[in-house]
Amino acid sequence: MNTRTPITHASTRRSALAFVLLAGLVWLGLFWANKQLHYVHAGSDLIHHQKSQVLPAKPLFPPSATYRVLAFGNSKTLSAFRPDVFDAHFKGRVASFNMGLPGDSAFVGLLEYAIRHGNRPTHILLQEPWRGSVAEVERPWLIKDDRRILDTLVPFRRLPRDLTLFVFQARKSGLQAEWRRVEAEVNGVASTRGWYFISAQSHYPNDALPDDFRLPTDTPQQTAPRKVEFAGAEYERLLALAKDHGIEVLFVPYAIRDGQAAPQADPGTQVHVTQPKVATLGPTYWTLPPSSFSDPVHLNRVGSQRYTQRLAQYLDQLGEFH
């Protein structure tokens, strides 16, 4: 009996080793397939990767720009802020870039990443506050960011779903044509300086909601103020970056539909910190007609131009970028 025990243990070790090697080969195979089939992934994931990893590592501003502006936020910023319209208003004094990310309002790490690659802004425009609050309990990044953990350990976890959807979408145009279309759309974000029109949720003619569009959750008799706590770990990180690199942090209004909430009066400029400047400019939001939106929350092409023109004019009136 005893003479057979080492043989059993050795067999178990060989089986475990074979399992680990097989699992490793499967992981490597799926990792390789995930890289090779890059453009079959969901558009939001591709845009997120392009704007959080690829573009910030490249020069974002021309050397001649006096003021360098980065606009941060989630998909509402992504579809609303038009750098070409904004920069044209200031006639060469300003160069801006839209750093809004689909489904992700965290930005301090992205700002750090851009600065490390030589893209130091003089101003950042915010529609959404930083993550975290006074009550936030700091945790190591390893257990803090679920998306980062999954993307690191299982980067191909969405490949079966994305591949199925890609094939379904390509049923009319063909796989090669759909691949080229997605590739051009993702790479085109560089030419629009980060702005991206979100068409996936648009279901009305001309990508415009009807004038009488309403949702049961709308509160036309109530305002919806933005809640910002000037404290917490992310705020301290942002404040340190602003001090070290001479960055002004400006909260600006975002756009909502007429009837989504009651219009807000303009409270003017509220300076929360002077060195570096951290300020809230104007109301939390402006209201625009439903026809300026392609879906309940995202501006269409016409709406994004209207919003950006209004924002540029407003900041100009306040004396910014002079």
C-alpha positions as CSV (number, residue, x, y, z in Angstrom):
1,M,0.0,0.0,0.0
2,N,2.7,2.4,1.0
3,T,4.8,1.7,-2.0
4,R,2.0,2.9,-4.3
5,T,1.5,6.3,-2.6
6,P,4.4,8.1,-4.4
7,I,3.1,6.9,-7.7
8,T,-0.4,8.3,-6.9
9,H,1.1,11.6,-5.9
10,A,3.2,11.8,-9.0
11,S,0.3,11.0,-11.2
12,T,-1.8,13.7,-9.5
13,R,1.0,16.2,-10.0
14,R,1.3,15.3,-13.7
15,S,-2.5,15.7,-14.1
16,A,-2.5,19.1,-12.4
17,L,0.4,20.2,-14.5
18,A,-1.3,19.0,-17.7
19,F,-4.5,20.9,-16.7
20,V,-2.6,24.1,-16.0
21,L,-0.7,23.9,-19.3
22,L,-4.0,23.2,-21.2
23,A,-5.7,26.1,-19.5
24,G,-2.8,28.3,-20.3
25,L,-2.9,27.3,-24.0
26,V,-6.7,28.0,-24.1
27,W,-6.2,31.4,-22.4
28,L,-3.4,32.3,-24.9
29,G,-5.5,31.2,-27.8
30,L,-8.5,33.3,-26.7
31,F,-6.2,36.2,-25.9
32,W,-4.7,36.0,-29.5
33,A,-8.2,35.7,-31.1
34,N,-9.4,38.7,-29.1
35,K,-6.5,40.8,-30.4
36,Q,-6.9,39.7,-34.0
37,L,-10.7,40.2,-34.0
38,H,-10.4,43.7,-32.5
39,Y,-13.1,45.4,-34.6
40,V,-15.8,42.8,-33.8
41,H,-16.1,44.2,-30.3
42,A,-18.9,46.5,-29.2
43,G,-18.5,50.1,-30.4
44,S,-18.6,51.5,-26.9
45,D,-15.7,49.3,-25.8
46,L,-13.7,50.2,-28.9
47,I,-14.3,53.9,-28.4
48,H,-13.4,53.6,-24.7
49,H,-10.2,51.9,-25.6
50,Q,-9.3,54.4,-28.3
51,K,-9.9,57.4,-26.1
52,S,-8.5,56.0,-22.8
53,Q,-5.4,54.2,-24.2
54,V,-4.5,55.2,-27.8
55,L,-5.3,58.9,-28.3
56,P,-4.0,60.3,-24.9
57,A,-0.6,58.8,-25.7
58,K,-0.4,60.9,-28.9
59,P,0.0,64.7,-29.1
60,L,-3.5,66.2,-28.6
61,F,-2.7,69.9,-28.9
62,P,-0.8,72.0,-31.5
63,P,2.2,73.9,-30.1
64,S,0.7,77.2,-31.1
65,A,-2.3,76.9,-28.8
66,T,-2.3,79.4,-25.9
67,Y,-5.0,77.5,-24.1
68,R,-5.3,73.7,-24.0
69,V,-8.7,72.3,-23.0
70,L,-9.7,68.8,-22.1
71,A,-13.5,68.1,-21.6
72,F,-14.1,65.1,-19.4
73,G,-17.3,63.2,-18.7
74,N,-19.4,60.2,-19.7
75,S,-21.2,59.5,-23.0
76,K,-23.2,62.7,-22.6
77,T,-20.0,64.7,-22.9
78,L,-18.8,62.3,-25.6
79,S,-21.8,63.2,-27.8
80,A,-22.2,66.9,-26.8
81,F,-18.8,68.7,-26.8
82,R,-17.6,69.5,-30.4
83,P,-13.9,70.7,-30.3
84,D,-14.1,72.0,-33.9
85,V,-17.0,74.3,-33.0
86,F,-15.5,75.3,-29.7
87,D,-12.1,76.1,-31.1
88,A,-13.5,78.0,-34.1
89,H,-15.2,80.5,-31.7
90,F,-11.9,81.4,-30.1
91,K,-10.1,81.8,-33.4
92,G,-6.9,80.0,-32.7
93,R,-6.4,80.9,-29.0
94,V,-7.9,77.6,-27.9
95,A,-7.3,74.0,-28.8
96,S,-9.6,71.5,-27.2
97,F,-10.2,67.7,-27.1
98,N,-13.2,65.7,-26.0
99,M,-12.1,63.1,-23.5
100,G,-15.6,61.9,-22.6
101,L,-15.9,58.1,-22.3
102,P,-18.9,55.8,-23.0
103,G,-20.3,54.4,-19.8
104,D,-17.5,55.8,-17.6
105,S,-17.4,59.1,-15.8
106,A,-14.0,58.5,-14.0
107,F,-11.4,60.8,-15.4
108,V,-8.6,61.6,-12.9
109,G,-6.5,58.6,-13.9
110,L,-7.1,59.5,-17.6
111,L,-5.9,63.0,-16.9
112,E,-2.7,61.6,-15.3
113,Y,-2.2,59.4,-18.3
114,A,-2.5,62.2,-20.7
115,I,-0.1,64.5,-18.7
116,R,2.5,61.7,-18.6
117,H,2.4,61.6,-22.4
118,G,3.0,65.4,-22.7
119,N,-0.7,66.5,-23.0
120,R,-0.9,69.0,-20.2
121,P,-4.1,71.1,-20.4
122,T,-4.4,74.6,-19.1
123,H,-8.1,74.0,-18.4
124,I,-10.4,71.0,-17.9
125,L,-14.2,71.2,-18.4
126,L,-16.4,68.9,-16.3
127,Q,-20.0,68.0,-16.7
128,E,-19.9,65.2,-14.1
129,P,-18.1,65.3,-10.7
130,W,-15.2,63.0,-9.8
131,R,-15.9,59.6,-8.4
132,G,-15.8,59.2,-4.6
133,S,-17.3,61.2,-1.8
134,V,-16.5,62.2,1.8
135,A,-17.7,58.8,3.0
136,E,-15.6,56.9,0.5
137,V,-13.4,54.2,2.1
138,E,-10.1,53.9,0.2
139,R,-9.4,50.4,-1.0
140,P,-6.4,49.0,-3.0
141,W,-7.0,49.3,-6.8
142,L,-6.9,45.5,-7.0
143,I,-10.3,45.3,-5.2
144,K,-11.6,48.8,-6.2
145,D,-12.0,48.7,-9.9
146,D,-14.0,45.7,-11.1
147,R,-13.7,46.6,-14.7
148,R,-9.9,46.8,-14.5
149,I,-9.7,43.4,-12.8
150,L,-11.8,41.7,-15.4
151,D,-10.1,43.4,-18.3
152,T,-6.7,42.3,-17.0
153,L,-7.6,38.7,-16.1
154,V,-10.2,37.9,-18.8
155,P,-9.8,40.4,-21.6
156,F,-11.7,38.2,-24.0
157,R,-14.8,37.6,-21.8
158,R,-17.1,39.5,-24.1
159,L,-15.7,38.0,-27.4
160,P,-18.5,35.4,-27.9
161,R,-21.2,38.0,-27.5
162,D,-19.5,40.6,-29.6
163,L,-18.7,38.1,-32.4
164,T,-22.3,37.0,-32.5
165,L,-23.6,40.6,-32.7
166,F,-21.0,41.5,-35.3
167,V,-22.0,38.6,-37.6
168,F,-25.7,39.6,-37.1
169,Q,-25.0,43.3,-38.0
170,A,-23.0,42.2,-41.1
171,R,-25.7,40.0,-42.5
172,K,-26.6,42.6,-45.2
173,S,-23.3,44.4,-46.0
174,G,-21.0,41.4,-45.4
175,L,-18.3,40.7,-42.9
176,Q,-15.5,42.6,-44.6
177,A,-17.6,45.7,-45.2
178,E,-18.8,45.7,-41.6
179,W,-15.2,45.4,-40.4
180,R,-14.1,48.3,-42.5
181,R,-17.0,50.4,-41.3
182,V,-16.3,49.8,-37.7
183,E,-12.5,50.4,-38.2
184,A,-13.2,53.7,-39.9
185,E,-15.7,54.8,-37.2
186,V,-13.3,54.1,-34.4
187,N,-10.2,55.7,-36.1
188,G,-12.4,58.7,-37.1
189,V,-12.6,59.8,-33.4
190,A,-9.1,61.2,-33.8
191,S,-10.2,63.5,-36.7
192,T,-13.2,64.8,-34.6
193,R,-10.9,65.4,-31.7
194,G,-12.7,63.0,-29.5
195,W,-16.3,63.9,-30.4
196,Y,-18.5,60.9,-31.3
197,F,-22.1,60.7,-32.4
198,I,-23.9,57.9,-30.7
199,S,-26.3,56.4,-33.2
200,A,-27.0,53.0,-31.6
201,Q,-29.9,54.2,-29.5
202,S,-31.4,56.5,-32.2
203,H,-34.7,55.2,-33.4
204,Y,-36.4,58.4,-34.9
205,P,-36.1,59.9,-38.4
206,N,-33.1,62.2,-38.9
207,D,-31.8,61.1,-35.5
208,A,-34.1,63.6,-33.8
209,L,-36.7,63.1,-31.0
210,P,-40.2,64.4,-31.7
211,D,-41.0,67.7,-30.1
212,D,-43.6,66.1,-27.8
213,F,-41.2,63.4,-26.5
214,R,-41.5,62.8,-22.8
215,L,-40.5,60.1,-20.3
216,P,-42.4,59.1,-17.2
217,T,-39.3,59.9,-15.1
218,D,-39.3,63.5,-16.3
219,T,-39.8,66.2,-13.6
220,P,-40.7,69.4,-15.5
221,Q,-41.7,71.2,-12.3
222,Q,-38.5,70.4,-10.4
223,T,-34.8,71.3,-10.9
224,A,-32.1,68.7,-10.7
225,P,-29.0,70.4,-9.2
226,R,-25.6,68.8,-9.5
227,K,-24.2,67.4,-6.3
228,V,-20.5,67.9,-5.9
229,E,-18.5,67.2,-2.8
230,F,-15.2,69.0,-2.7
231,A,-13.5,66.2,-0.7
232,G,-12.5,62.6,-1.0
233,A,-9.6,60.8,-2.5
234,E,-10.3,61.5,-6.2
235,Y,-10.7,65.2,-5.4
236,E,-7.4,65.3,-3.6
237,R,-5.7,63.6,-6.6
238,L,-7.3,66.1,-9.0
239,L,-6.3,69.1,-6.8
240,A,-2.7,67.9,-6.6
241,L,-2.6,67.5,-10.4
242,A,-4.1,71.0,-10.9
243,K,-1.5,72.5,-8.5
244,D,1.5,70.7,-10.0
245,H,0.6,71.5,-13.6
246,G,-1.3,74.8,-13.4
247,I,-4.7,73.5,-14.5
248,E,-8.0,75.3,-14.0
249,V,-10.9,73.0,-13.2
250,L,-14.2,74.3,-14.4
251,F,-17.7,72.8,-14.0
252,V,-19.8,73.8,-16.9
253,P,-23.5,73.3,-17.7
254,Y,-24.6,70.2,-19.6
255,A,-27.7,69.8,-21.8
256,I,-31.1,68.2,-21.1
257,R,-34.3,68.0,-22.9
258,D,-37.0,70.7,-22.5
259,G,-39.4,69.2,-20.0
260,Q,-36.9,66.8,-18.5
261,A,-36.5,69.1,-15.5
262,A,-37.4,72.7,-14.7
263,P,-35.0,75.3,-16.2
264,Q,-32.4,76.7,-13.8
265,A,-31.6,80.3,-13.2
266,D,-27.9,81.3,-13.7
267,P,-26.2,81.6,-10.3
268,G,-23.1,83.0,-11.9
269,T,-19.6,81.8,-11.1
270,Q,-18.9,80.1,-7.8
271,V,-15.1,79.8,-7.1
272,H,-14.5,76.9,-4.6
273,V,-10.7,77.0,-4.6
274,T,-8.6,79.9,-5.9
275,Q,-5.1,78.3,-6.3
276,P,-5.5,76.3,-8.4
277,K,-8.9,77.6,-9.6
278,V,-11.8,75.2,-9.1
279,A,-15.1,76.8,-10.1
280,T,-18.6,76.1,-11.1
281,L,-19.7,78.3,-14.0
282,G,-23.4,78.9,-14.5
283,P,-26.3,76.6,-13.9
284,T,-26.1,72.8,-13.7
285,Y,-27.7,72.4,-17.1
286,W,-29.3,74.2,-20.0
287,T,-32.5,72.9,-21.7
288,L,-32.6,72.3,-25.4
289,P,-35.6,71.1,-27.6
290,P,-36.1,67.3,-27.9
291,S,-35.2,67.6,-31.6
292,S,-31.6,68.3,-30.5
293,F,-31.4,64.8,-29.1
294,S,-31.0,61.5,-30.8
295,D,-32.2,59.6,-27.8
296,P,-33.4,60.6,-24.3
297,V,-30.0,61.7,-23.1
298,H,-27.5,62.1,-26.0
299,L,-27.4,65.1,-28.3
300,N,-27.5,64.6,-32.1
301,R,-25.3,66.4,-34.6
302,V,-27.4,69.5,-34.6
303,G,-27.8,69.5,-30.9
304,S,-24.1,69.1,-30.2
305,Q,-23.3,72.0,-32.4
306,R,-25.9,74.2,-30.6
307,Y,-24.7,73.2,-27.2
308,T,-21.0,73.8,-28.0
309,Q,-21.7,77.1,-29.6
310,R,-23.6,78.2,-26.5
311,L,-20.9,76.9,-24.2
312,A,-18.1,78.8,-26.1
313,Q,-20.1,82.0,-26.1
314,Y,-20.9,81.7,-22.4
315,L,-17.3,81.1,-21.4
316,D,-16.2,83.9,-23.7
317,Q,-18.6,86.3,-21.9
318,L,-17.2,85.2,-18.6
319,G,-13.7,86.2,-19.8
320,E,-12.2,82.7,-20.0
321,F,-9.4,82.2,-22.5
322,H,-8.4,85.8,-22.8
